[in-house]
Amino acid sequence: MIDFKNVTKAYDDKIVLEDATLHIDDGEFVFIVGPTGAGKSTLIKLISREIEPDEGDIIVDGKVIDDLSNREIPAFRRQIGMVFQDFRLLPNLTVYENVAFAKEVVHSPRKTIKRIVPQLLAMVDIEDLADKFPDQISGGEQQRVAIARAIANNPKYIIADEPTGNLDGETAWAIMDLLAQINRRGTTVVMVTHAADIVERMNRRVITIQGGRIISDVKGGNAYV
């Protein structure tokens, strides 16, 4: 569960998100849409506690996350898997090593890593690419690696920031099918996108932001600005 209660965020004197109130239930698939500069990226940075609000409260799983201490933040972020438009893979690590790294940073035993990583690669249909480096595979394949890494620690939430932005249409739909599968397993997915065709065809809840304000929140997927 994610709750924003009258949340405002400004950079210097410019308000980028103003008086935002919303509720996302566990297991939902939610699109965040709106024009460039509307405040979409600010909203997801607030969810992941990358930044803090200037006013209002953000509550995740019953905890006000702006009250978290520096010591508590890493454990909180392990609940969230991040997927980005530019993949953000480590170029000097293989596909296997990129996914394994997500397990290593939480000190998973080596035996567990050896068991789980092949399962994750199979889940996203890239088990045959385990020994390849990121520059040896396509953009769609890199995004599959990024998704495998994002779900490596079984997060409760996936935050996807324009995950299809650098992909062709067919590959973009393959990635959306993968995110939908993850959502069907019970993971909450919050996705920022400019892709109106994806929003309309997926037919999920759509939160529209414009000028830093939430101007629409509908189920059924057609309020695209």
N, C-alpha and C positions, 0 to 999 in steps of 0.2 A: 504494500500500500504506500502510495506517495501522495502527500498533501502539501499544497502551497496555500498559505493563508495570508492574503494581502501583501505579497512579496514585491518589493521594489529594489532595483539595483541600478546604480549610476556609476559611470566612469568619469572622473572629474566632475564637470557640471552637466553632463549629458545623461539623462535617464534612458536606459536601454530596455528596462522591463519595469512596468509600473502597475502596482496594485493587482498583481496576478494571484488569482485564487482558482485552484483546480484540484481534482481528486482522481487518482488513477488506482483502480482496484488491482489486486494480485491477479495475474493471468491475462490481463488485457493486452491488446496490440493497438498502439496509439500512434498516429501520425501527427507530427508537429510541422505545420506548413506556414508559408507567408513569404513576402518578398525579401530580398537581400537586405540585411540590416534591421530586420523587424524585431530581433531579440531571441530568435530560436536557439542559437548557440549559447547565449547567456543562460537560457533556461536549463539546458542539459548540463552546463558546467555547474550550475547551482545544485542540480540533483546529485552530481558526483562529488560534491563538496570541494570542487576545484577552486571555486570562489564562494564568498559568503554574501548574503543579502544585506542591504542597508536597512531595510525595514521588513517586518513580517517574519513568519516562521515557515520552515520547511521541515516536514515530519516524514520520516521513512521508517516503516515498521514500528510506529509508535514512539520513535525517538526524534527529538528536535535536533537535527544534525548540525545546525549552526552552534549548538552548545557542546559539540564533541571536542575533547581535548586532542592535542597533536598525537598523543599516544593511541587514542581510539580510532583515528582516521584510517590507518591502514587496514584494520579489521573491517571497518565499515565498507571500504572500497572493494574488498574481496567479494562483497555481495553483488558487485556491478561488473559486467563484462562490457568493454568498450570496443566498438567497431567504427573505423574512420574511412573517409573517402580515399585517403592516400595510403591506406593499408598499415603503414607504420611498422613494417617488419624489420627485423635486425638483419642488415644485408650480409653480414659475415657469418650468419648461422644458417644451417639448412632448414628446410621445412620442418623436419622432425624437431630440430633443436629450438626453433622459434616457438613451437607449441610446448615443448618440454620446459622452456624457460619460465612459462607462466606457473608451472608446478614447482619449479626450483625456488622461485622467490617466496613461496609460502612453505618452504622446507619440507616438501613431500619426500618420502623415502624413495631412493633410486628404484627399488623394486616396483613401487606403485607407479612411478613415471614410465617405466618400461612396459607396464601393463596397460596404462590408460592412454598414452599418446597414440599408439596404433589404433585403438578403438575410436579416438577422436578423428583421426585422419580418415578412417573408413566411414565414419558418420557423415563427413562432408565430401566424401568420394574423391579423395586425393591420396590414398594410401600408396599409390605407385610413384608419388613425387617426394617421398620422405627424404631422399638424399640430394634433392635439387636445392639450389640456392634461389632466393627471390628473383634475381635478374634472369634466371633460366626458365621462368614460368610466366604464363599470361596474367593479365590483370585480374580476370575472373578467378583464376587459380590462387593468386595472391590473396584475394578477398576471402576465399574459402579457408586459407591458412589463418587469416586474421580472425575469422569466426571460430575456428577450432580453438585458437588461443583464448578467445573471449569466453568460451564456455568450459575451458579446461578445469576450472575450480567450481563448477556447478553453481554459477551465480543465480541469484533470484531475479535479477534484472539485466537486460541487454539494452544498452544505449547505443543506437546506431546513427552516426552523423553523416548523412549523404552517402550511404554505403554503396549505392549504384551510380554515383556521379561520374566516375571515370570508366564506366563499362558500356559496351554496346547493348542494344535492346534485348537480344536473346540471352546474353550473359546476365544482364540485370534481373531478368525474370527468374533465372536459375537461382540467383542469390536470394530473391524474395521468397521463392519456394522453400529454400533452406531456413530462412528466418521464420517462416510460417510453421515449419516442422518443429523448430525449437519452441515456438510459442505454444504449440499443441501439447508439448510435454509439460507445460505449466509455467514456463518462464515468461515474465512480463517483458514486452518489447516496446520501447519508445524510440521512434525513428523520425529524424528530421529529414525532409526531402523537398526538392523542387519538382519532382516528377509527377505531374498531374495525372498521367495515364496510369501510373502505379497506384496512386491514391484512389482513383475512381474504380479501378478494376478489383482492388483488394477489398473494398467495401467494409472498412473498419472505422473506428472512431477517428475523427479528425479535429484537432485543435488548431485554429488559425490565429496567428499573431500578426499584428500590423502596427507599426509605430510604437512598439513596446507594450502594446495592450492585447489581451486576449479578446478578440472580437467575435469569435464563433467557436462553439464546442458541440459537435453533432455526431451522432452515430449513423453510419451508412455512407460516409465517405465522399460527399460532393462539394463541401464548402472549401474550395481552393482559391487562394488569392495569388 
